[in-house]
Amino acid sequence: MTWPIRFLASPPLHASNAESRPYDGTLDFDKFIVGDLAFYHYQGKPCLDPERLKNLNLTAHYFAHNSGRAPLVLALPDKASPSGKLYFTVDGQCYSSTCTKCGQSRKACKCKEAYQPKGHYDGWTVSGEPPLITVSPSVNYDDDEYHIKHYHGFIQNGVIGDG
């Protein structure tokens, strides 16, 4: 199955209220549908603030080639979620909880206190202009700790495809 990517120049944002005040002006991902793409927002606008971005675990490729634009967020299909979609920071690093000592997931790791998760590493190469982006290599978004398959597929020239 394929989904066209749709760039949201004015994406839905969280409104200010007592419960979400710290998140005022961030993307309201609940209102996204699979294929929606937007810039990462903070305080109601696309975020280019280096202090804020350093906490997002963005790739070296983003900082070397795409830092002139805010990081991209995409709604990908999710086989394991009731909402049917997952939040994917296109310019973000990969993450793994697999132990670097024994190669097992955290739940299966026998290293006990010596458990060392791989953590954030590498990431994707993003080319093209929104919405006609290409992400390589393929995206494999799984929960290695709980062995849950969320999504594996390709993002090429503005189209999301199953792998």
Residue pairs with C-beta under 8 A, 6 or more apart in sequence:
1 77
1 161
1 162
2 159
2 160
2 161
2 162
3 34
3 35
3 77
3 159
3 160
3 161
4 35
4 131
4 158
4 159
4 160
5 35
5 36
5 37
5 74
5 130
5 131
5 132
5 133
5 155
5 158
5 159
5 160
6 35
6 36
6 37
6 131
7 37
7 38
7 130
7 131
8 32
8 36
8 37
8 38
11 27
11 28
11 32
11 36
11 38
11 39
11 41
12 27
12 28
12 31
12 32
13 25
13 26
13 27
13 28
13 41
13 44
14 20
14 23
14 24
14 25
14 26
14 27
14 28
15 24
16 24
16 25
24 43
24 44
25 41
25 42
25 43
25 44
25 45
26 41
26 42
27 38
27 40
27 41
27 73
29 73
29 75
29 87
30 83
32 38
32 75
32 85
33 75
33 85
34 75
34 76
34 77
34 84
34 85
34 160
35 74
35 75
35 160
36 74
36 75
37 72
37 73
37 74
37 75
37 90
37 130
37 131
37 133
38 72
38 73
39 46
39 47
39 69
39 70
39 71
39 72
39 73
40 46
40 47
40 56
40 70
40 71
40 72
40 73
40 89
41 47
41 70
42 49
42 52
46 69
46 70
47 53
47 70
47 71
48 67
48 69
48 70
53 71
56 71
56 89
56 92
57 89
57 92
57 93
57 95
57 120
58 71
58 89
58 91
58 92
58 93
58 123
59 91
59 92
59 93
59 122
59 123
59 124
60 123
61 91
61 123
61 124
61 125
61 126
62 71
62 91
62 123
62 126
65 126
66 91
66 126
71 89
71 90
71 91
71 92
72 89
72 90
72 91
72 126
72 130
72 133
73 87
73 88
73 89
73 90
74 88
74 90
74 155
74 160
75 85
75 86
75 87
75 88
76 85
76 86
76 88
76 139
76 141
76 151
76 153
76 160
77 84
77 85
77 86
77 151
77 153
77 160
77 162
78 84
78 85
78 86
78 141
78 150
78 151
79 149
79 150
79 151
80 143
80 148
80 149
80 150
81 150
86 141
86 150
86 151
88 139
88 141
90 124
90 126
90 133
90 135
90 155
91 123
91 124
91 126
92 123
93 120
93 121
93 122
93 123
94 120
94 121
94 122
94 123
94 124
95 118
95 119
95 120
95 121
96 117
96 118
96 119
96 121
96 144
97 105
97 106
97 117
97 118
97 144
97 145
98 104
98 105
98 106
98 117
98 118
98 144
99 105
99 106
99 109
99 111
99 115
99 116
99 117
99 118
100 116
100 117
100 118
101 109
101 111
101 114
101 115
101 116
102 109
102 110
102 111
104 110
105 144
105 145
105 146
105 147
106 115
106 117
106 145
107 145
107 146
109 115
124 135
124 136
124 137
124 139
125 135
125 136
126 133
126 134
126 135
127 133
127 134
127 136
128 134
128 157
128 158
131 158
132 157
132 158
133 155
133 157
133 158
134 155
134 156
134 157
135 154
135 155
135 156
138 152
138 153
138 154
138 163
139 151
139 152
139 153
139 154
139 155
140 151
140 152
140 163
141 150
141 151
141 152
142 148
142 149
142 150
142 152
143 150
152 162
152 163
153 160
153 161
153 162
153 163
154 160
154 161
154 163
155 161
